[in-house]
């Protein structure tokens, strides 16, 4: 009797871009391979509601989230990591600051 080794199925990746504010979080959903976001949701900035939303979206693939660095997002980042979701914090430079740095 021969046994075939099971190859785990690769989960698709779902990218989330989050705009985090004190009262709300706006999330753009970009499934792997899509050219534009397929969904744009605005949620209250409430961790239990966000977790429920993420758990639903994660049924379709592996979550990779990111948001722009700000004071409003640090609690969110720790929660996402605790829940097992990948999350990057991005520092988006202001165009004028980038120009000043290039001129020096």
C-alpha positions as a Markdown table, in Angstrom:
| # | Residue | x | y | z |
|---|---|---|---|---|
| 1 | Unk | 0.0 | 0.0 | 0.0 |
| 2 | Unk | 1.6 | 3.3 | -1.1 |
| 3 | Unk | 0.9 | 6.5 | 0.7 |
| 4 | Unk | 0.7 | 9.8 | -1.2 |
| 5 | Unk | 2.0 | 12.7 | 0.8 |
| 6 | Unk | -0.6 | 15.4 | 1.1 |
| 7 | Unk | 0.5 | 18.8 | -0.2 |
| 8 | Unk | -1.1 | 21.6 | 1.7 |
| 9 | Unk | -3.2 | 23.9 | -0.4 |
| 10 | Unk | -1.8 | 27.4 | -0.7 |
| 11 | Unk | -4.1 | 30.0 | 0.6 |
| 12 | Unk | -4.6 | 33.1 | -1.5 |
| 13 | Unk | -3.5 | 36.4 | 0.0 |
| 14 | Unk | -5.9 | 39.2 | 0.7 |
| 15 | Unk | -4.3 | 42.6 | 1.1 |
| 16 | Unk | -5.9 | 45.2 | 3.3 |
| 17 | Unk | -5.1 | 48.9 | 3.2 |
| 18 | Unk | -6.4 | 50.6 | 6.4 |
| 19 | Unk | -7.0 | 54.3 | 7.0 |
| 20 | Unk | -7.1 | 54.5 | 10.8 |
| 21 | Unk | -8.8 | 57.4 | 12.6 |
| 22 | Unk | -10.0 | 57.9 | 16.2 |
| 23 | Unk | -13.6 | 57.1 | 15.4 |
| 24 | Unk | -13.4 | 54.9 | 12.3 |
| 25 | Unk | -11.3 | 52.6 | 10.2 |
| 26 | Unk | -11.7 | 52.6 | 6.4 |
| 27 | Unk | -10.5 | 49.4 | 4.8 |
| 28 | Unk | -9.8 | 48.7 | 1.1 |
| 29 | Unk | -9.7 | 45.0 | 0.3 |
| 30 | Unk | -7.4 | 43.8 | -2.6 |
| 31 | Unk | -7.4 | 40.1 | -3.3 |
| 32 | Unk | -4.3 | 38.6 | -4.7 |
| 33 | Unk | -4.3 | 39.2 | -8.5 |
| 34 | Unk | -6.9 | 41.9 | -8.5 |
| 35 | Unk | -5.9 | 45.2 | -10.1 |
| 36 | Unk | -8.2 | 47.4 | -8.0 |
| 37 | Unk | -9.8 | 47.0 | -4.6 |
| 38 | Unk | -12.9 | 44.8 | -4.7 |
| 39 | Unk | -14.4 | 46.2 | -1.5 |
| 40 | Unk | -14.2 | 49.4 | 0.6 |
| 41 | Unk | -15.7 | 49.3 | 4.1 |
| 42 | Unk | -15.8 | 51.9 | 6.8 |
| 43 | Unk | -16.0 | 50.4 | 10.3 |
| 44 | Unk | -16.2 | 52.0 | 13.7 |
| 45 | Unk | -12.8 | 52.0 | 15.5 |
| 46 | Unk | -14.0 | 49.2 | 17.8 |
| 47 | Unk | -11.7 | 46.1 | 18.2 |
| 48 | Unk | -14.3 | 43.4 | 18.7 |
| 49 | Unk | -16.2 | 44.6 | 15.6 |
| 50 | Unk | -13.0 | 44.7 | 13.6 |
| 51 | Unk | -12.0 | 41.2 | 14.7 |
| 52 | Unk | -15.4 | 39.8 | 13.6 |
| 53 | Unk | -15.0 | 41.6 | 10.2 |
| 54 | Unk | -11.4 | 40.3 | 9.8 |
| 55 | Unk | -12.4 | 36.8 | 10.7 |
| 56 | Unk | -15.1 | 36.8 | 8.0 |
| 57 | Unk | -12.7 | 38.2 | 5.3 |
| 58 | Unk | -10.0 | 35.8 | 6.3 |
| 59 | Unk | -12.2 | 32.9 | 5.3 |
| 60 | Unk | -11.2 | 33.8 | 1.7 |
| 61 | Unk | -7.5 | 33.8 | 2.3 |
| 62 | Unk | -4.5 | 34.9 | 4.3 |
| 63 | Unk | -4.7 | 38.5 | 5.5 |
| 64 | Unk | -1.9 | 41.0 | 5.0 |
| 65 | Unk | -2.8 | 44.4 | 6.3 |
| 66 | Unk | -1.0 | 47.7 | 6.4 |
| 67 | Unk | -1.7 | 51.2 | 7.5 |
| 68 | Unk | 0.0 | 54.6 | 7.6 |
| 69 | Unk | 2.0 | 55.2 | 10.8 |
| 70 | Unk | 0.0 | 57.4 | 13.3 |
| 71 | Unk | -0.9 | 57.6 | 16.9 |
| 72 | Unk | -4.3 | 56.1 | 16.2 |
| 73 | Unk | -2.9 | 52.8 | 14.9 |
| 74 | Unk | -0.6 | 51.4 | 17.5 |
| 75 | Unk | -3.4 | 49.7 | 19.5 |
| 76 | Unk | -4.7 | 48.3 | 16.2 |
| 77 | Unk | -1.3 | 46.9 | 15.2 |
| 78 | Unk | -0.9 | 45.1 | 18.5 |
| 79 | Unk | -4.4 | 43.6 | 18.2 |
| 80 | Unk | -3.8 | 42.4 | 14.7 |
| 81 | Unk | -0.6 | 40.6 | 15.7 |
| 82 | Unk | -2.3 | 39.1 | 18.7 |
| 83 | Unk | -5.1 | 37.8 | 16.5 |
| 84 | Unk | -2.5 | 36.2 | 14.1 |
| 85 | Unk | -2.9 | 38.7 | 11.2 |
| 86 | Unk | 0.1 | 40.1 | 9.4 |
| 87 | Unk | 0.3 | 43.9 | 9.7 |
| 88 | Unk | 2.8 | 46.4 | 8.4 |
| 89 | Unk | 3.1 | 50.0 | 9.4 |
| 90 | Unk | 4.1 | 52.3 | 6.6 |
| 91 | Unk | 5.6 | 55.7 | 7.0 |
| 92 | Unk | 4.4 | 57.8 | 4.1 |
| 93 | Unk | 6.6 | 60.8 | 3.5 |
| 94 | Unk | 5.1 | 64.2 | 2.7 |
| 95 | Unk | 6.1 | 65.1 | -0.8 |
| 96 | Unk | 7.6 | 68.4 | 0.3 |
| 97 | Unk | 9.7 | 66.8 | 3.0 |
| 98 | Unk | 11.0 | 64.3 | 0.4 |
| 99 | Unk | 11.9 | 67.1 | -1.9 |
| 100 | Unk | 13.7 | 69.0 | 0.9 |
| 101 | Unk | 15.7 | 65.9 | 1.8 |
| 102 | Unk | 16.7 | 65.4 | -1.9 |
| 103 | Unk | 17.9 | 69.0 | -2.1 |
| 104 | Unk | 20.3 | 68.7 | 0.9 |
